[in-house]
């Protein structure tokens, strides 16, 4: 069997080690005799096997989806199965679950099973007991043991680390949203007081933040495993206090094209802040909806940003600027009340004043 694979975040070196040939999606459609899906349900993967894409498939192809419902247009697939363009399919996930009806049911060339592996009586009883015991331990002592979604943290550590874990996730999430090409390496620098904390938990939170763009279901347990599977090298560095802050974190990712870094700290009020992006010092709060821009430091940038946001009825709650030097590279971070409309982004890009305009979203709850 020869395996071809489409994954925009998979590097060529890792693909070679896995023994697969990395191809673009249309080439996979044209060549594959069997197609299996192994992806989360996101805006990018929703309906990835649409009616249009099913028409591109090799005649006689067979399709297996045990990943998520909604990745395949079930009605279009049923039509292709009836016409013989698709020879067969096997599904245990559906667009609507529990699946009581589907165009795929009762077709002779389809195998379907319910998506109920975790719903047995025994599984539900065991989960209930484990949750009760762990919640009791947490409520009585503050300890998190045998954690399912993060490395274990003692009660004493939790008091100090909670805002730093939040910061770590935000730093990773920032870089993840900014990086479109495969990541080869991640380095996390822990400076000052943070270097004496539970670095395993902080590292896991950061890597989870980075990986969420590709897989929104990533958590602090799965993130390091997923990163390793993708051939991403993770390294950490700790050092004594070197600057104005008692402690800070700096995250750097390496791709084939560039290095990108962002640093942050936790202020005395317990709020995480970005303090440096691309080596440019800033002081930016972190909001649910933000816009990041880069430009040459020239007059008129602030006015253009304000005018464009106002034109599209976008309220700016906070605004942070930074620059490398006079007339050098400059950055801006806008903290806005809601997600920026696509039209506003296009207007900013159309001015020709910005080298980059990027919408950002963070979970600040």
Residue, then its C-alpha position, 0 to 999 in steps of 0.5 A: x500500500x502506498x500512502x499519500x496524505x494531506x496535512x497543511x501542518x505536516x513538515x516534509x521531514x516528518x512525512x518522510x519519517x512516517x513513510x507517507x507522501x505529502x500531497x495537496x488536497x486535489x492531488x489526493x482526490x485524484x489518486x486515492x483508492x481509499x480515503x480516510x479522514x483523521x481531522x477535527x471539525x473546524x471551519x477549515x475542515x467542515x464539509x471538506x468532502x463536499x459535493x464538488x470535491x466528491x466529484x473530483x474523486x477517483x471512480x471506485x474510491x472508498x471512503x472511511x470517516x471515523x473522525x467527526x460528523x460534518x466533514x462529508x456531505x452525506x447527501x452528495x456521498x449517497x448520490x455518488x454511492x448510488x451512481x457507482x462513482x464511489x464504490x463504498x463507505x464506512x461511517x461511525x460519525x454523522x452530521x446529526x448525532x444521535x443519528x436516527x436518519x441519514x442518506x447513508x442508511x440502508x445503502x448496500x455499499x455502506x457500513x455504519x455504526x453508532x458513535x457510542x463507544x463511550x456510552x456503555x453502562x460500565x464506562x459511564x459508571x467508571x467515569x462518574x466515580x472518577x469525577x466524584x473522587x477527583x472533585x472531592x480531592x480538589x474541593x477538600x485540598x485544592x490538589x489536581x491529581x490524575x488530571x485528564x486535561x492538564x499536568x497535575x498541580x498541587x494545591x500550593x502551586x495552583x494559587x500562584x500558577x493559575x494566571x501564568x498558565x493562562x498567560x502561557x496559553x495566550x502566548x502559544x495561541x498568539x503564535x499559533x494564529x500568526x503562523x500558517x506554515x508547518x512549525x519545526x521547533x518551539x522554544x520557551x524561555x522562563x525568566x526570573x520567578x516563573x523559572x521556579x514554577x511547574x514548567x511541565x504545566x506551563x509548557x503544556x499550556x503553551x504548546x496547547x495554545x499553539x496547536x489549537x489553530x490546527x486542532x481546537x480540541x487540543x488540550x494540555x495532555x494531548x498537545x505535547x503528544x500531537x507536537x511530537x507526532x508532527x516532528x516538532x522539537x520542543x525545548x525549554x530554557x530557564x534563567x535568573x531574572x534579567x530585566x525589569x520584570x520579576x518573571x516573564x515568558x518568551x515563546x519562539x517558534x521556528x519554521x522553514x521560512x522564519x522565526x517568530x517570538x512573543x513574550x509576556x508576564x503577569x502583573x500584580x493584578x493577576x492579569x496576563x500581558x504581552x510585553x514584547x512581539x518580534x523584539x518590539x517592546x509593548x504593554x498590551x492587555x489580552x482581549x477576546x477579540x483583537x487585531x494585530x497590524x505591522x507597518x513602517x513607522x510613518x504618520x497617519x497609521x493611528x488615524x487610518x486604524x481609527x477611521x477604518x474601525x469607525x466606518x465599520x462600527x467596530x469599537x476600540x476598547x484599548x490600543x497599544x503601539x510599539x516600534x523598533x526605531x524611528x521610521x522602522x518597523x512598527x506594530x499595533x494591537x487593537x482590543x475590540x469589543x467583537x470580532x472584526x468584520x471581513x470588510x474592515x480587514x480588507x479596507x485596512x489591507x487596501x490602504x497599502x500602509x500595512x505589511x500585515x493585518x491579522x484578526x486574533x481571538x483569545x479565550x479570556x473566560 
